Amino acid sequence: MSGGRHPSTPRTVTGRAMTILGAFSPERPAMGVKEISRRTGLAKSTTHRLVSELVEWGALSRGDEHGDEYTYRVGPLVLRLAATATRSAPGKSA
């Protein structure tokens, strides 16, 4: 099915971006586009386009170049949002 969406990938751009962000974990804090593409099931071209946009927004940070690609990790926007959620968690004093 050339040029079509793989049935297991999210239908919306927002879903695809969230899939990319969700691929990062303590075990995999930094990855290149190829690995992100493999882990998410998204086409490499789609992954590259969305990763680039997520970097522009600060949701991902581009790291060092390894071989023929850069590595990416969770960026300052996501870290700021996570800190906000932690401070306002139920049962916590503000």
Backbone hydrogen bonds in HBPLUS format (Angstrom, degrees):
<---DONOR---> <-ACCEPTOR-->    atom                        ^
c    i                          cat <-CA-CA->   ^        H-A-AA   ^      H-
h    n   atom  resd res      DA  || num        DHA   H-A  angle D-A-AA Bond
n    s   type  num  typ     dist DA aas  dist angle  dist       angle   num
A0004-GLY N   A0001-MET O   3.47 MM   3  5.74 163.4  2.50 117.9 121.1     1
A0009-THR N   A0006-HIS O   3.02 MM   3  5.63 165.4  2.04 125.0 129.7     2
A0016-ARG N   A0012-THR O   3.00 MM   4  6.32 152.2  2.08 145.0 152.8     3
A0017-ALA N   A0013-VAL O   2.86 MM   4  6.14 159.7  1.90 155.0 160.2     4
A0018-MET N   A0014-THR O   2.92 MM   4  6.14 160.0  1.96 150.7 156.3     5
A0019-THR N   A0015-GLY O   2.93 MM   4  6.09 145.5  2.05 140.3 149.9     6
A0020-ILE N   A0016-ARG O   3.05 MM   4  6.36 151.0  2.13 145.2 152.2     7
A0021-LEU N   A0017-ALA O   3.00 MM   4  6.37 165.4  2.03 153.1 156.1     8
A0022-GLY N   A0018-MET O   2.81 MM   4  5.92 154.1  1.88 145.2 153.1     9
A0023-ALA N   A0020-ILE O   3.11 MM   3  5.28 150.9  2.19 103.6 112.5    10
A0024-PHE N   A0021-LEU O   3.32 MM   3  5.96 160.7  2.36 114.5 119.2    11
A0025-SER N   A0028-ARG O   3.22 MM   3  4.89 165.2  2.25 108.3 112.9    12
A0028-ARG N   A0025-SER O   2.98 MM   3  4.89 128.9  2.25  96.7 111.0    13
A0031-MET N   A0072-TYR O   2.98 MM  41  5.37 152.5  2.05 145.0 151.8    14
A0072-TYR N   A0031-MET O   2.70 MM  41  5.37 148.3  1.80 138.3 146.6    15
A0036-ILE N   A0032-GLY O   2.98 MM   4  6.24 164.7  2.00 157.5 162.5    16
A0037-SER N   A0033-VAL O   2.83 MM   4  5.94 162.3  1.86 152.1 157.1    17
A0038-ARG N   A0034-LYS O   2.98 MM   4  6.24 156.0  2.03 145.1 151.5    18
A0039-ARG N   A0035-GLU O   2.86 MM   4  6.07 165.6  1.88 154.8 158.4    19
A0040-THR N   A0036-ILE O   2.94 MM   4  6.03 143.1  2.08 148.5 157.7    20
A0041-GLY N   A0037-SER O   2.89 MM   4  5.67 141.9  2.04 145.6 153.8    21
A0047-THR N   A0043-ALA O   2.83 MM   4  6.08 165.0  1.86 158.8 163.6    22
A0048-HIS N   A0044-LYS O   2.84 MM   4  6.01 163.6  1.87 150.6 154.8    23
A0049-ARG N   A0045-SER O   3.04 MM   4  6.20 164.1  2.07 145.8 150.0    24
A0050-LEU N   A0046-THR O   2.94 MM   4  6.13 168.2  1.95 156.2 159.2    25
A0051-VAL N   A0047-THR O   2.80 MM   4  5.86 163.3  1.83 155.4 160.8    26
A0052-SER N   A0048-HIS O   2.99 MM   4  6.09 160.2  2.03 146.6 151.9    27
A0053-GLU N   A0049-ARG O   3.18 MM   4  6.45 152.7  2.25 141.4 148.4    28
A0054-LEU N   A0050-LEU O   2.82 MM   4  6.06 156.4  1.87 151.4 158.5    29
A0055-VAL N   A0051-VAL O   2.90 MM   4  6.15 145.2  2.02 148.0 157.0    30
A0056-GLU N   A0052-SER O   3.12 MM   4  6.42 154.6  2.19 141.8 148.2    31
A0057-TRP N   A0053-GLU O   3.07 MM   4  6.39 147.6  2.18 146.8 155.0    32
A0058-GLY N   A0054-LEU O   3.09 MM   4  6.15 118.7  2.48 131.1 145.8    33
A0059-ALA N   A0054-LEU O   2.85 MM   5  5.09 132.7  2.08 160.9 159.8    34
A0060-LEU N   A0054-LEU O   3.23 MM   6  5.50 148.4  2.33 114.2 112.2    35
A0058-GLY N   A0055-VAL O   3.04 MM   3  4.99 142.3  2.19  98.3 109.8    36
A0077-LEU N   A0058-GLY O   2.89 MM  19  5.10 157.4  1.94 135.1 135.9    37
A0075-GLY N   A0059-ALA O   2.82 MM  16  4.60 164.1  1.85 118.1 112.8    38
A0061-SER N   A0073-ARG O   2.76 MM  12  5.37 158.7  1.81 154.2 160.3    39
A0073-ARG N   A0061-SER O   2.99 MM  12  5.37 149.5  2.09 145.6 155.1    40
A0063-GLY N   A0071-THR O   2.63 MM   8  5.06 174.8  1.63 157.3 155.3    41
A0071-THR N   A0064-ASP O   3.01 MM   7  5.91 142.1  2.16 150.3 159.8    42
A0066-HIS N   A0069-GLU O   2.71 MM   3  5.59 162.1  1.74 165.8 162.7    43
A0069-GLU N   A0066-HIS O   3.28 MM   3  5.59 168.3  2.29 121.7 125.0    44
A0079-LEU N   A0075-GLY O   3.12 MM   4  6.37 161.8  2.15 152.9 158.7    45
A0080-ARG N   A0076-PRO O   2.86 MM   4  5.96 154.9  1.93 145.9 152.2    46
A0081-LEU N   A0077-LEU O   2.99 MM   4  6.24 159.7  2.03 149.5 155.0    47
A0082-ALA N   A0078-VAL O   2.86 MM   4  6.06 156.7  1.91 149.4 156.1    48
A0083-ALA N   A0079-LEU O   2.97 MM   4  6.18 154.9  2.04 144.1 150.6    49
A0084-THR N   A0080-ARG O   3.02 MM   4  6.26 150.9  2.11 144.7 152.6    50
A0085-ALA N   A0081-LEU O   2.97 MM   4  6.24 156.8  2.03 149.0 154.8    51
A0086-THR N   A0082-ALA O   2.99 MM   4  6.20 154.6  2.06 148.1 154.7    52
A0087-ARG N   A0083-ALA O   3.09 MM   4  6.27 157.4  2.14 145.7 150.9    53
A0088-SER N   A0084-THR O   3.13 MM   4  6.30 143.8  2.26 143.6 153.0    54
A0089-ALA N   A0086-THR O   3.46 MM   3  5.26 168.1  2.47 102.2 103.2    55
A0092-LYS N   A0089-ALA O   3.09 MM   3  5.72 151.4  2.17 144.1 144.5    56
